[in-house]
Amino acid sequence: MRHQGQVAYHLTTLFEKGGMVTGFAFVAGVGLKEDGGWWNNVYWQTVHSRDGRPLVLIAQQKNALAFARRGLAKGSG
């Protein structure tokens, strides 16, 4: 995937109690602020990694994003 010429990697994972989440991580920093919403029948949320790079999370179930955020927070310790 490319965003304004930037390379991004994606990973889709299933949280048993939350649902499926796809995450996009950009190789070089892009100017995306932390935000979220509902668009085109999916929930989305932008968060930042430990090194400040934006991660875009997409899910059909809103609670799946909460599970993904908790998983990212546990990995940051």
N, C-alpha and C positions, 0 to 999 in steps of 0.2 A: 504494500500500500504506500502511496505517496501523498503527503500533505504539503502543498506549496514547494515541491521539489525535495522534501525530506523523506528519508526511508523510515518505515515503521515495521515492527514485527508484531504479530498477533498470536494469541494463545486463547483457546477456548477450553474451559474446564467446568466440571459439574460439581456443585456443592450439594450433597445429598439432601440436606434440609432446606436449601435455599433455591436451588435451580442452576441453570446454565448461565455462565458469564463469559463474554469475550472481552479480552483486554488488548489494547494497542499501546505499544511502547515505542517512542520515537528515538532514533539513534542520536540525532542532534536536537538540542533544545528548540522548541517551537513556542510561540507566545500564546499559550492557552491558560486561562485562569481557572481556578477551581470553581466548578459550577455543576449543574445537573438539571435534568428535566425529563420530559416525555416528548418523543419525536418519532413520527413514522411507525407507530405501534411498538416502540421499545423505550425502555428507560435508559438514560445515559448519565454518566457522572465522570467529571475530570478531577483527578487527584494528582498529587506530585510524589515522585519516588524520593528515596532518601537523598539522592544526589540532585534533586530539584527538577528532574525531567517530568513532563506531564505524561500521565497514563490515562487513557480514555477507556472506561468500562461500560459495556453495553449488555443489557439483559432484558428478557421479556417479563420477568417477575421482579418487582421493586425490592423485595427482601433479599434477592440474590446479590444485589449490589452491597447491601449491609454485610452479608457474609464475606464478600470479596474484600471489603474495606477492613474488616476485622482480621482477615488472613494477612493482608498487607501490613497491618499494625503489628501483628505478632512477629512477622519476619523482620521488622525494623529494630528489634531490641538487641 
